[in-house]
Amino acid sequence: MPYPQTHIPDEIPELPDKPQKNRPGLLTILKHTLLFVLTFLSVTFVGIFWVGQTAEAESYWSMWPEGALFAALLLAFLATHEFGHYFAAVYHKVKVSLPYFIPIPIGIGTMGAVIKIEEQVRDTKKLFDIGISGPIAGFIVSLIILLYGFATLPDPSFIENFAGHEEVKEYVENTGTFPDTPPVSTSEEAATIILGETLLYSFLAGFFDNVPPMYEMYHYPFLFAGWLGLFFTALNLTPVGQLDGGHILYSLIGYKKHQVVARYIFGGITALGGIEAIPFLYVAISEWMPGYGYLSLLFWAVVLLFLLRKGFHREHTWIAPVWALSLIGSVAYLYGVVGGFDQSGSLIWTFWSFFLVYFVRIEHPPVMFEQTLSPTRRKLGWISMVVFILCISPTPIYFLN
């Protein structure tokens, strides 16, 4: 595949502006506002299940202020992220839509938000600025939310505001602290939800007292919204295809190098997907056919092979080594860190692997003009790659029975 030249004049002549570019009409503004309102209501509705203080609540609807607080925090991150992209595109006179907020009344109440770039971005400076503006803006907002949450933490007795959690409450009453691990319960309760540690979250938590364990953190709206914001920032900074991170890394290293790096990164993502998929399949197969759970390795190996064939355009010199390394990485993590295959996860990375292949693609398409970025842009670009590493989690959400 041909790739663009890298030695291009710093100033690229502008095309004449199209009429009404980036001047949305009233109906367009109303449509996007309605989507925002519906998303706010959806996140509020679902957020009550996460942060609603159920112990003394008279009804589900009496907890709506708590759900609304969570919604306001999460949408503050999403809106800041997307409008960061939007205003960067407007500044560079690139035609762009207003953010589309996507409500879905399950999970956390939203599938996020997106903007649509409605014309080709012709050079890497514009591509970089539009790509990095969203993650930087969203990261700052998420960090502020998270730090405020840490700085205003109540003492561990706060857990008494939530129904259930009897073993944790008893431990807190006796010791004044949370147990380090989820207490073993003999009751038939639902599985314990545990959010994954990230390097940045763990580092910041070390400076504060009364930090709840990751199996109770989602009851704290500022911590949960801040953690989600940082994790979604990391997802967007995945340096493949036309994700924000793909735009950034492409602008930093050019088409040919990015093509290679993106394939290695995707191999790492599939290893994370295997960490989730193999236990999921193991538990399911063991329930259907006791003693045959290890067929999960074979099933995932076949799925991974087809995934890599699609993502790498059947280039077997890439498929074979990445397939082997991805499987080895998944199994080594499950045995060495998790301790087995019977801990089920959320399948976030598994879904992300398929999403990258079928919707985002692995390689970034070439732009018309590749330019050398300024030192400031390059520093920001590499900092964003560090943020990606600091904010991802091998197991974002997992369950203990």
N, C-alpha and C positions, 0 to 999 in steps of 0.2 A: 504494500500500500504506500503511495507517495506521501510524503510529509512536508509541511511548510518550511521555508527557509527561516533561519534564525537571525540573520543579519538584515534587519529592516530599519529604516529611519524611525526615530522616536516619535515623530509626529505623523499620524495617519490622517489623510484628508477626510473630512466629514462628508457624509452624504446629506443632501438636503432633507430637512425635517419633513415627515409626512404630515398632512393636515390633521389636527386634533390629536397628535401623538401625546399619550400620557395625560389626556384631559378627559377623565371618565365622566359620562353623563349622569344625570340624576337617577335613572333607572338602574344603571350599573352600581352606583354607590349604594342604593337601597338594597339591591340583591346581595352585595357583599356584607352590608350591615346586618341583614336578616340572617345570613349564615353565621356571622359572629354571635348574634343573640342566641340562635338555636344551639350553637356550640357551648356558649356559657351555661345555658339551661341544662344541656346534656351533661356537662362536667359537674355542675352543681348536683344534679340528680344522682350521678354515680359517686361523686365525691363524698356524699353523706355516708355511704357504706364504708368508706375508708377512714374518714376523720370524724364522723358523727359520734358525739358523746352519748352512747346508748344507755348507760347505766340508769340515769335519772330522766331520760326523755319520755314525755307523755305520748308522743306519736312520732312517726317518721318525719312529718313535716315540721315538727318543732325543732329539728336539727338543720333546717335549710340554711341558717346563717353560717354554720360551720362548712357546709358544702359550698356555699357561695364564696367564702374566703379562699378555699382551695382552688375553686374555679378562677377567681380573680388573680391568684398568684400564678397558676399554670398558664393562663391566657396572657398575662403580662409578659411572660417569657416568649410564648409563641408569636404574639403580635410584634414584640420588639425584634425578634429574629427576622420575621418576614418583611417588616417595614424597613429593616436594615438593607435587605436586598432591594426593596422597591425604590428607596430614595437613592441608592447608589446607581441603579439603572436609570432613574430620572436624571440624575446629575450627568450621566454619560450619554443622555439622549438616546437610550435604547428603549424601544417600545415594550411595555411590561403591563401585566394585569395587576389589579389590586389583589391582596391576599384572599385566597379561598380557604375559609375555616371549615373543617370537616367534622360534623357531629356524629357520634355513634354511641348510643346509650349502654355500652358495656365497657369493661376494662377500666380505663380512666376517663371515659366519656368523649374522647375525640381521637381521630386518626391524625391529628396535627393540622398543619396549614401549609399551603403551597402558593407560589406565584407562578405565572406563566410568562416566560420570555418570548415575545411574539415576533422577534426578528433575530437574524444571526448576529452574534457578537463577533466583530471582525478582528479584534486584536487582543493580545494576552493581558495588556494593562487593564482594559475594561473588564475582561473576563475575571481577572484576579480581584479587582475592586468589588465587583458584584458578588463574586463567590464568597469573599471573606467577610464582607460587611455584616451579613446575617449572623454567622457564628460568633463574631466578636461581640456584637450588641447583645445577643441572647446569652452568651457566656457571662457577661458582666452582670446582667439582671439576675441570672440564676445564682451567681456567686453572692450577690447582695442578699437575695432571699435566704440562701442557705446560712450565711453568716449571721443574719438577724435571727434566724431560727435557733442557731447554736447559742447566741448571746442572751436569748430570752427563755431558755429552757426551764420548765418547771421541775420540781423535784420528782423522783420516781413515783411518788404516790399519785401522780397524774393518771396513771394507768387505771386507777379505781373508777375513773369516769366512764369506763367501757365495760359493757357486759361481757361475761365469760372471763377468760384469762385467770381463772381461779388459782392455779398453781403459781403463776407469776405474782399475783397479788399477795398470796401468802408469803412468798419469799421476800417481797419488798417490805411487807409489814415486819418481818422478823429481822431483816438485815439493813433495810434502808437503801438497798441497791438492787439493780436488776441482776438476775442470774446470767452468767456468761453464755450459757447455752439454753435452748428451749427446754423447759422441764418435761420429763417423761410423764405422759398422761395415760391412764388406763381407760379413760372414757372414749366413747365413739365419736369424738369431735372431728371436724374437718381437718385436713392437713394444715400444718403451720406454714404460712407464707413467709419466706425469707428473701429480702432484697440483697443483691450482691454488693460486696465492698468494691470501691474503686480507690485508686491511689490517692486522688485528691480528697475525696470524702474522708477517708481514714486519716489522712494527714491533718486536715482541719479539725476533725473530731477530737484529736489528741490534745487540743488547746482548751477544751471546755469540760466542765463537770456535768454530771447528770445526763450524759448522752445515752439515749435509749439503744438497746441492741437492734440489729437489723431486722429481727423478727417482730419488733414492735414499732419501728420507726415510722411506718406508714400511717400511724395514728396522729402524727405531728404534721400539721398542714405545711408549715414553712420548710421543714426538713424534707418532706416527701416531694413537694413541688420543686424545691431546689435540686434534689437528687435527680428527679425526672428531667429537669431542664439541662443539667450537665450531661446526663446520659444521652438525651436526644441531640445535644450539641455534638457529642462524640459520633453518633450515628451519621449525622450530616457531614461530619468531617472525615468519614471513611474515604480515603484518597483513591477512589476508583470512579470510572465512568463520569457522568455529569452531575454527581453529587457535589456539594460545596467543596469538600476535600479534594475531589477530582479536579475541579476547576483550579484550585489553589496549587496543587502539586504539579499539574500540567504547566501552569504559568511559571513555576519555579524551575523545572528541569526539562521541559520540552516534550515533544510528541514521542520520540523513540524511547527515551529513558522512562517516561511515564508508562508506556506500554508494558515494559518489563516489570517495573515496580508494582503496578496495579495488579498484575497477575500473581505476584508473590503475596501481596496484601490479601487478595481474594482467597488464596490458599489458606492463609491464616484465619479468615472469616469462616471458611468451610470447616476448619478444625474446631472452632468454637461451636459451629452448628452441630458437629458430630458429638461434642460434649453434651449437648441437649438431646439430640435425636436418638443416640444409642441407648441411654437409660430409658427414654420414653418407649422405644420399641421393646427393650428388654422386659420392662414391667408388663406391657401389653401381651407379649408373647408368653411370658411366664404364667399369666393368668389363664390364657387359652390352652397352652400346652406346657404344663409344668415340666421343668428339666430341659427345655429347649430355648431358654432365654438368650443364649449366646448366638442364636441365629440373627439377633439384632445387628451384630457386626457384619454379617454377610449382606443383610438387607441394606444397611447404610452404605456399605462399600459399593453396591450396585447403583444406588441412587446417586452417590457422589461421582461415580464414573460418568453417568449420563449428564450430570450437572456440569462437570468439567468439559466434557465433549462439546456441550452447547456454548459454554462461556469462552472456551479457547479455540473455537472454530475447528475442532477435530485435529488440532496440531498435537500429535502424539508425543513429540519431543518435550512438550510442556505437560501434557495430561498425565503421563506415567509418573514422573517424579513428584509432582504436586499431589497427585492422588495418594501415593505412598506416604509422603511426609504428613499430609493432613490426617490420614488414618492413624499413623503412629503417634502424632501429637494428641489426638483425641483420646486414644486408649491410654497413653502415658499419663495424661492429666486425670482421667477417671480412676486409674489404679493408684497413682502416686499422691494425688491431692484429695480427691473425693473418697477414695477407698473402696470403690465398687461401682456397679452399674444400676443399683436399685434406688437412686435418688433422682426423682423426676424433676425436670426443669420446665421452663416456659416456652421453649421452641422459638424464642425471639431471634437468635442467630441463625437457626435453621430457615425460618421464614425470610430473614434478611439475605441469606445466600441465594434463595430462589428469586427474590425481588431484584437483586443486583443483576442476575443473569438475564432475566426475562423483561425487565423494565428499564434498568439503568444502563446495562452493558458494562463490560469490564474496562475496555479501552475508551479513552476520551477521544471524540472525533477531532480531527485537526482544525485549527482556526486559520483564517486567511493570512494573518500577519503575526509572527512570533517576535516579541520584543524583549529586550533585557529589562528586568524590573529594577526599580530604584532600590538602594540599600534599605530604606525604611520598609518598603513592601516585602523585600526578601526576609527581613527579620520577623515581620508580622506573620509571614507565611510559615516559616519554620516554627515559630511559637505556636501557631495553630496546630501543627502536627504534634507538638508536645502535648497540647491540650487534649488531642484525640487519644493519646496514650494514657494520660492521667485520668480520663473520665470514662473509659470503657470498663466493662466487667465481664470476665469469662462466663459467669452465670448470673445474669441480671436479676432473674427471679427464679427461685426454686422452692420445692415443697418437701416438708418432712411429715410423714404420717405418724 
